[in-house]
Amino acid sequence: MVPVGAGLAVADEHDDEDEPAPPWEEDDEEEEEDDTIVYDGFDDLTLKSYEWDGRTVEMTFEADTRTSFTVADGNALSEIDEGSGGEIPFNRYTLSTGEEETVEFVVGDHGERSVVITQGDTAYGLVEERGFALGSASWTDVRVVGVVTSVGIGTTVLSVATLGYWAKTRDYVQIL
């Protein structure tokens, strides 16, 4: 019992140790760990999460043993002219056994945003977006748009020609 002025007493929370505490008073000693894994195919490294913010990707890694890995700009090759060479931006990181670290990498403005992570004999890629949203179209995109546009224009011309012929053979002056 705990005295509370003017002769009143209130039972202390822990006076009776035999009774279990109500659920709202229980300690949350066992906090859930975030066991999210994006990729676990490296020898000694796990990619736990990643998030893009514009041209910057923030990645969280965890090392099983002391290990090094490399993060490179996945689309840097698109800036190199055909028949020539060029440098690829990359950063090298080293983690100790059991260490978890979040790293940031900024990719160039090549249209698509991607990185390649290499460790040991394994390479893994992350791609943010594809397509016209970033202002750079591949030849495949251009060909698809060309075919769709050609089909659309061809269908329109064929429809108008058919309606015109149909109207002329039936002596209709106006059909539209």
C-alpha positions in Angstrom: 0.0 0.0 0.0 1.2 3.5 -0.8 -0.1 6.3 1.5 -1.9 9.1 -0.4 -2.5 12.1 2.0 -5.5 12.5 4.4 -5.5 8.8 5.6 -6.1 7.3 2.1 -4.1 4.5 0.8 -3.9 3.1 -2.8 -2.7 -0.3 -3.7 0.8 -0.2 -5.2 1.0 -1.8 -8.7 3.5 -4.4 -7.5 2.0 -5.3 -4.1 0.7 -8.6 -5.2 3.4 -10.3 -7.4 1.2 -13.4 -7.9 -1.3 -11.6 -10.1 -0.4 -11.0 -13.8 -0.1 -7.4 -14.9 -2.9 -6.2 -17.2 -2.0 -6.3 -20.9 -1.6 -2.5 -21.1 1.0 -2.5 -18.3 3.1 -5.4 -19.6 6.6 -4.5 -20.7 7.3 -5.0 -24.4 10.7 -6.5 -23.8 10.6 -8.5 -27.0 10.6 -5.8 -29.7 10.2 -7.2 -33.2 13.3 -6.9 -35.3 13.0 -5.8 -38.9 13.9 -9.0 -40.7 13.2 -7.7 -44.2 15.5 -9.0 -46.8 15.7 -7.7 -50.4 18.5 -9.9 -51.6 20.5 -12.6 -49.8 22.4 -14.1 -52.7 25.8 -12.6 -51.9 28.5 -14.7 -50.1 28.7 -12.7 -46.9 26.3 -9.8 -47.4 22.6 -9.1 -47.2 20.8 -6.2 -48.8 18.1 -5.5 -46.3 16.3 -2.5 -47.8 16.7 0.3 -50.3 14.8 3.5 -51.2 15.2 5.9 -54.1 15.0 9.7 -53.7 15.5 11.3 -57.0 18.9 10.2 -58.3 20.0 9.0 -54.8 19.5 5.4 -53.6 19.8 4.6 -49.9 20.6 1.0 -49.3 21.0 -0.9 -46.0 23.4 -3.9 -45.9 24.3 -6.4 -43.2 27.6 -8.4 -43.2 27.8 -12.0 -42.0 31.6 -11.7 -41.9 34.1 -8.9 -42.7 33.4 -8.2 -46.4 33.8 -5.6 -49.1 31.3 -4.8 -51.8 31.0 -2.3 -54.7 28.1 -0.1 -55.8 28.3 1.2 -59.4 26.0 3.3 -61.6 24.1 0.8 -63.6 23.4 3.1 -66.6 26.7 4.8 -66.9 27.4 2.7 -70.0 24.6 4.6 -71.8 26.8 7.8 -71.8 29.8 6.1 -73.5 29.9 6.4 -77.2 29.9 3.3 -79.4 33.4 2.1 -80.1 35.0 4.0 -77.3 35.5 3.6 -73.5 34.8 5.6 -70.4 34.8 5.5 -66.6 32.0 4.0 -64.6 31.3 5.8 -61.3 31.4 3.4 -58.3 32.1 3.3 -54.5 33.6 0.5 -52.5 32.5 -0.3 -49.0 33.8 -2.6 -46.2 31.7 -3.9 -43.3 32.9 -5.7 -40.2 31.3 -9.0 -39.0 27.7 -8.5 -37.9 27.8 -4.8 -38.9 24.7 -3.2 -40.5 25.3 0.0 -42.5 23.2 2.3 -44.6 25.0 3.8 -47.6 23.9 6.4 -50.2 24.9 6.3 -53.9 24.0 9.0 -56.4 23.6 7.9 -60.0 24.2 10.0 -63.1 21.3 11.6 -65.1 21.1 8.9 -67.8 17.3 8.5 -68.0 16.8 5.3 -66.1 18.2 5.1 -62.6 19.9 1.9 -61.6 22.8 0.6 -59.5 24.8 -2.6 -59.7 26.0 -4.1 -56.4 28.9 -6.6 -56.6 30.4 -8.8 -53.9 32.5 -11.8 -54.6 31.3 -13.5 -57.8 27.8 -12.1 -57.6 26.3 -8.9 -59.1 22.8 -7.7 -58.3 20.9 -4.7 -59.9 18.3 -2.3 -58.6 16.3 -0.2 -61.1 14.1 2.7 -60.1 12.1 3.5 -63.2 11.8 2.7 -66.8 10.3 4.5 -69.8 9.5 8.0 -70.8 9.0 9.4 -67.3 12.6 10.3 -67.1 13.0 11.8 -70.5 15.2 9.1 -72.2 13.7 6.5 -74.5 15.4 3.3 -75.7 15.1 2.2 -79.3 12.6 -0.4 -78.2 10.4 2.3 -76.8 10.7 4.4 -80.0 9.8 1.4 -82.2 6.8 0.5 -80.0 5.5 4.1 -80.2 6.1 4.1 -84.0 4.2 0.9 -84.6 1.3 2.0 -82.4 1.1 5.4 -84.1 1.3 3.7 -87.6 -1.5 1.3 -86.7 -3.6 4.2 -85.3 -3.1 6.4 -88.3 -3.7 3.5 -90.7 -6.9 2.5 -89.0 -8.2 6.1 -89.1 -7.3 6.5 -92.8 -8.9 3.1 -93.7 -12.1 3.9 -91.7 -12.5 7.4 -93.4 -11.8 5.9 -96.9 -14.3 3.1 -96.3 -17.0 5.5 -95.0 -16.3 7.8 -98.0 -16.6 5.0 -100.5 -19.8 3.7 -98.7 -21.4 7.2 -98.8 -20.5 7.7 -102.5 -21.9 4.4 -103.7 -25.1 5.0 -101.8 -25.5 8.6 -103.0 -25.3 10.1 -99.5 -24.0 13.6 -99.6 -23.1 13.8 -96.0 -22.3 11.1 -93.6 -20.5 13.0 -90.9 
